[in-house]
């Protein structure tokens, strides 16, 4: 019974995450959702910024604390190991849903691209960012990243594999294509409101902080192998080197 409940919990959490994540895409892109990043009348700038900042800080703290190794060691004394990742995903989804629900719009225009070609080009870049990040999760085991594989493993009598250092496809050119996808999605906006700009600046800043913590943990786990990878592969954009022929090529 415990195996079945564990598997069911992991699947239900994943479904909930997927629903929240799809809503968040519509939230950022201002499409197909009842409340988006720019919908509604704007309130006082200072109070709105404080509320929005508080929401993003809460999201950052949840991610940063629950993703740390020391927290996992303590947390798995309470939560079974096989649902630790799903529980992280559940809390992350709840906080993300809270951000979308309680976000205070700041509709003042920062920039607006009126040229149809330029506007469509930015939209293509933004949606390409979402595609990039989703594709990147599948390259490194999408269902393990979101806890489904761990939850189902005991039900089917398997042991979840230990984290392995792999660099499939996109990861040969970018160390963090998922984060690169987020940045493209957040910044490539034909119409950039003050609220959207604040969201993009704050989340991009957190991405860099998150990369620092994540790479510190990866170095602690994989050692010199990851140090060499970091030295030769670009973080968010491909690293360019000069080939012997004098031509510039991406590593």
N, C-alpha and C positions, 0 to 999 in steps of 0.2 A: 504493500500500500504506500509506503514512504517513497519508493522509487517512482510509482505512478504520480503521486502528488508533486514530487520534485520536477518531473518532466512536464506536468500540466502547468505548474507555476512558471517554469522557464518559457514555455510557449505563450502563455497569457501575457507575461511581461513583455515579450517580444512584440506581440500584436499591439499592446498598448503603446510601446515605444514607437512602432511604425506609424500608428495613427497620429501621435503627437509630432513626430518628425515631419510627416507629410503636411500637417497643419502649419508647422514652423516654416516650411518652404513657402507656403502660400502667405504666411504672415510677413516674411521678408520681401517677397515679390509683389505683395499687394494684389493677390489674385485668389479667387475662389474660396475665400474664408470670410466669415462675418466680421471679424476684427483683425485688422492688419496693423503693421507698424505705423502707418500714417492715417488710419481711419479714426474718425471721431474729431470733435472740436478740441483745439489745443487749450490747455489751462495755463497757469502761470509758469513761466520758463523755469524759475529756480526750483519750485516745488516738484514740477514734473521731472526735472533732471535728477533731483535727489531720490525720488521714488524709483526711477529707471536705473540709477546707479546702484541703489540698494538691491534691486532685483538681480542685476548682473553680478554684483559682489556675492550674493547668495549662491548663484549658479557656479561662480568660480570657486568658492570655498567648498561646495559640495564635491565638485570634480577633483580639486586639488587634494583635499583631505582623504576622500575615500579611495583615491587611486594610489596612494602612497603605500609602500611595502609595510611600514610599521603599523599603519592602520589596519591593513589586511590581516596581519598576524594577530592583532587583538580582536578584530571583528569576527574572524573565523572561529573564535572560541564561543561565540554566540550563534552565529549563522553557519550552517553546514558549508563546507568547502564547495560542494557542487552547485550551490545556488548563490555563492558570493558575488559572482559577476552579474547574474540576473538581478540581484538586489541592488547593486550599483546602478544598473541600467534603469531599474524602477525609480530610484530616488532621482536620478538625472532627468528622467522623463517627467516626473512630478514637478520638479523645479522649472524645467523648460515650459511646461504647461502653465505654471504660475506666471512666468515672464510674459508669455503671450496674452494671458488673461488680464493681468494687472498693468501692462505697459501703458504709459501715458504718452500720447502722441505729441510731437512738436512739429507741426506741419509747415513751419516757415521754410521757404525754399532756399537751399544753398546753391544748387545749380540745376538747370533743366535743359536737356538737349532737345531742341525742337526739330532739328534735321531728321527726317524719317530714316535715312540710311544709318546715320550715327546712332539714333535711338535703338534701332533694331540690332545694330552691331553690339551695343552694350548689353542688350537683353540676351543675345546669343552667348556672349562671354559669361554672363551671370548664370544662365542655365547650364552652360558647359561646366561651371564650377560645381554645381550639384551633381552632375553626371560623373565628374572626376572623383569627387569624394566617395560616392557610392561604389563606383568601379574599384576604387582603391581598397575599400573594405572587403570586397570579394576576393581580391588578390591575396589578402592575408587571412583568409577564413572569416567571412562575414558572420556566420552563425556562432563561431567561437567568440568573436569579439563582443557579441551581444548576449552571450550566456546560454544560448540554446543548446549548443553541443555539449556543454558541461552538464546541463540538466537532463539531457536524453541519454548520456553515456551510461549511467547506472541502470537505466531501464533496459537497455539492450546489452548489458553485460560488458561494457568496454570501460577502459580507463582513459580519461582525457589526456592527450599527449602533452608533454612538457613544452613550454614555449621554445621555439627554435628560431635561430637567426637566419632569415631568408630574405632575399631581395628580388622578388619576381617583377618582371616587366617595368612598370613605372618606378618602382623602388630602386632600379639601377641608375636612374637619373635624378630622382628626388627622394630625400630622406623622409619627407612628410607630405606626400601628395594629398592626404585627407585635409590637412590644414590649408594647403594651397588652394584646394577646392572651396573651402569656406571663405577664404579671403576674396577669391574671384566672385563668388556669389554675393558677398556682402557689399563689395565696392563698385561693381559694374552696374550702376543704377542710372538710367536715363534721367530720372527725376530724383534728386537727392534732397530729402528734407533734413532739417536740423536734428530731428529725432533719429532718423536713419543714420545720419553721419555720426551721431554720438554712439549709437549701437555698433557701427562699423569700427570706430576708433577703439572703443572699449574692448570689443571682442578680439580685435587684432592684437591689442596689447596683451590680453590674456593668453592668446595663442602663443606669443613669444615666451611668456612666463611658463606656460605649460610645456613648451618644447624644452626649455632649460631643465625643468624637473624630470621630464620624461627621458631625456638623453642622459641625465645623471643616473637614473635608475638602470637604463640600458647598459651604460658603461660598467656599473656595479655588477650587472648580471653577466654580460658577455665580454667585458674586459677589453683587451687590445684589439680584438676582432672588430668591435664597434668603433673604437677610436680610429682605426684605419678606414672604416666605411665613412665616418664623419669627415675625415680629412680629404676624401676623394669625391664625395657625392654632395651636390648642393642641397641646402636645407629646404627651400621653397621654390627655387628656380634652378634649372640645370646649370651646373658649373661649366664654364667655358675655358678651354685650354688651347694653346697653340700647338697644332700638329707640326711634325718635322717639315712638312711641305710649306709651312707658313700659313696654311688655311686655318681658320677658327672652327673648331668642332666642339660639340657638346659631349661631355664625358658620360 
